[in-house]
Amino acid sequence: MKVLITGAKGQLGYDVVKRLEKSDIKCLGTDKDNFDITEEKQTKDFIVKFNPDVVVHCAAYTAVDKAEEEKDICYRINVIGTSHIAQSCEKINAKMVYISTDYVFDGEGDKPFETTCKPNPINYYGRTKYEGELEVQKYLEKFFIVRISWVFGSHGNNFVKTMLRLGKERKKLYVVADQVGSPTYTYDLAKLLVEMIQTDKYGIYHVTNDGYCSWYDFACEIFKQADIDVKVYPIKTEDYTTKAKRPKNSRLQKDSIYDYSRLQNWDAALSHYFKNMK
Ligand SMILES: NC(=O)c1ccc[n+]([C@@H]2O[C@H](COP(=O)([O-])OP(=O)(O)OC[C@H]3O[C@@H](n4cnc5c(N)ncnc54)[C@H](OP(=O)(O)O)[C@@H]3O)[C@@H](O)[C@H]2O)c1
């Protein structure tokens, strides 16, 4: 099996490449240096020439707030870029993994969203990620659409790293406590993706670490495990203004992944992350 990964310099792509290498699966991690996914010819020529059996598409425009202002580039990367990848996969009959997000949902209600729930994104980034899903389904049958949330990993920027920095700079912090979801540890997710691509169980999946928490709970656990003495206060979404709206309920129903190894609870994943970072 031969696998091509996009966004290999990003948080998730980096760990997917590492996991494939560990599993002795031939792979090529690509980034903008190899091809820019918004450039149709460059992208298609590269993928068709490499002729992989699977493409794991991790590249994306991920700046959620900036996306409200940079709509054009966000659309070109998340929708048109994804379409180029899907069309390339169609041409060479490759499987495609498309990484999507909890932000395709509106966050209404307090039940976990099922894979069959109708997406209704409330910010521009979420809208483009959902349109990316539609492009994948338009061209392919052999696809895995994997919706994930609250990503953290050793490589790149994320909430854990931001909290660690702020915790050292400040004596007190205010963190949103009425948005609930599940952190996703890229190390654990990469392991599951490598299992998944070796099957033909195509479809839409929700994959995160087990358990739910608020951003406030997540921050408190980070400081507890990192042994940082900072006072954390819970606040409401309304008290923390951002350009893009965030869903209050980001819980994803994960029954569909229990054919695979279940991801450990999010706090155990955090502890593994700290051990790995040492
Ligand atoms: N981060 C989260 O909390 C989160 C939550 C839910 C879902 N997701 C999804 O999970 C996936 C992985 O996210 P991540 O956190 O690993 O993202 P990331 O760290 O921002 O990495 C994205 C990668 O894509 C590359 N990229 C951007 N535009 C490109 C282009 N035109 N051509 C080629 N490469 C390009 C970036 O390169 P440059 O840095 O050079 O631009 C970067 O290496 C994405 O699909 C994202 O939408 C993320």
PDBQT file of the ligand as one rigid body, heavy atoms in Angstrom, charges set to zero:
ROOT
HETATM    1  N1  LIG A 301      -7.228  22.188  14.627  1.00  0.00    +0.000 N 
HETATM    2  C1  LIG A 301      -8.425  21.830  15.053  1.00  0.00    +0.000 C 
HETATM    3  O1  LIG A 301      -8.813  22.059  16.215  1.00  0.00    +0.000 OA
HETATM    4  C2  LIG A 301      -9.357  21.069  14.121  1.00  0.00    +0.000 A 
HETATM    5  C3  LIG A 301     -10.644  20.726  14.580  1.00  0.00    +0.000 A 
HETATM    6  C4  LIG A 301     -11.487  20.014  13.734  1.00  0.00    +0.000 A 
HETATM    7  C5  LIG A 301     -11.058  19.643  12.461  1.00  0.00    +0.000 A 
HETATM    8  N2  LIG A 301      -9.818  20.006  12.034  1.00  0.00    +0.000 N 
HETATM    9  C6  LIG A 301      -9.385  19.585  10.684  1.00  0.00    +0.000 C 
HETATM   10  O2  LIG A 301      -8.318  18.680  10.834  1.00  0.00    +0.000 OA
HETATM   11  C7  LIG A 301      -7.410  18.783   9.723  1.00  0.00    +0.000 C 
HETATM   12  C8  LIG A 301      -5.993  18.955  10.237  1.00  0.00    +0.000 C 
HETATM   13  O3  LIG A 301      -5.951  20.131  11.048  1.00  0.00    +0.000 OA
HETATM   14  P1  LIG A 301      -4.599  20.650  11.704  1.00  0.00    +0.000 P 
HETATM   15  O4  LIG A 301      -4.932  21.220  13.030  1.00  0.00    +0.000 OA
HETATM   16  O5  LIG A 301      -3.555  19.576  11.581  1.00  0.00    +0.000 OA
HETATM   17  O6  LIG A 301      -4.258  21.844  10.703  1.00  0.00    +0.000 OA
HETATM   18  P2  LIG A 301      -2.928  22.727  10.590  1.00  0.00    +0.000 P 
HETATM   19  O7  LIG A 301      -1.988  22.407  11.688  1.00  0.00    +0.000 OA
HETATM   20  O8  LIG A 301      -3.400  24.127  10.386  1.00  0.00    +0.000 OA
HETATM   21  O9  LIG A 301      -2.278  22.179   9.240  1.00  0.00    +0.000 OA
HETATM   22  C9  LIG A 301      -2.837  22.422   7.986  1.00  0.00    +0.000 C 
HETATM   23  C10 LIG A 301      -1.764  22.227   6.951  1.00  0.00    +0.000 C 
HETATM   24  O10 LIG A 301      -2.334  22.481   5.661  1.00  0.00    +0.000 OA
HETATM   25  C11 LIG A 301      -1.375  23.201   4.899  1.00  0.00    +0.000 C 
HETATM   26  N3  LIG A 301      -2.001  23.963   3.830  1.00  0.00    +0.000 N 
HETATM   27  C12 LIG A 301      -2.784  25.070   3.941  1.00  0.00    +0.000 A 
HETATM   28  N4  LIG A 301      -3.108  25.545   2.733  1.00  0.00    +0.000 NA
HETATM   29  C13 LIG A 301      -2.526  24.713   1.825  1.00  0.00    +0.000 A 
HETATM   30  C14 LIG A 301      -2.469  24.700   0.414  1.00  0.00    +0.000 A 
HETATM   31  N5  LIG A 301      -3.104  25.633  -0.325  1.00  0.00    +0.000 N 
HETATM   32  N6  LIG A 301      -1.776  23.703  -0.202  1.00  0.00    +0.000 NA
HETATM   33  C15 LIG A 301      -1.127  22.774   0.515  1.00  0.00    +0.000 A 
HETATM   34  N7  LIG A 301      -1.115  22.749   1.876  1.00  0.00    +0.000 NA
HETATM   35  C16 LIG A 301      -1.802  23.708   2.510  1.00  0.00    +0.000 A 
HETATM   36  C17 LIG A 301      -0.747  24.136   5.930  1.00  0.00    +0.000 C 
HETATM   37  O11 LIG A 301       0.455  24.670   5.443  1.00  0.00    +0.000 OA
HETATM   38  P3  LIG A 301       0.890  26.181   5.863  1.00  0.00    +0.000 P 
HETATM   39  O12 LIG A 301       1.018  26.157   7.357  1.00  0.00    +0.000 OA
HETATM   40  O13 LIG A 301       2.153  26.375   5.115  1.00  0.00    +0.000 OA
HETATM   41  O14 LIG A 301      -0.236  27.077   5.428  1.00  0.00    +0.000 OA
HETATM   42  C18 LIG A 301      -0.569  23.186   7.109  1.00  0.00    +0.000 C 
HETATM   43  O15 LIG A 301       0.640  22.477   7.014  1.00  0.00    +0.000 OA
HETATM   44  C19 LIG A 301      -7.952  19.947   8.874  1.00  0.00    +0.000 C 
HETATM   45  O16 LIG A 301      -8.738  19.414   7.840  1.00  0.00    +0.000 OA
HETATM   46  C20 LIG A 301      -8.860  20.718   9.822  1.00  0.00    +0.000 C 
HETATM   47  O17 LIG A 301      -9.888  21.382   9.138  1.00  0.00    +0.000 OA
HETATM   48  C21 LIG A 301      -8.943  20.701  12.849  1.00  0.00    +0.000 A 
ENDROOT
TORSDOF 0
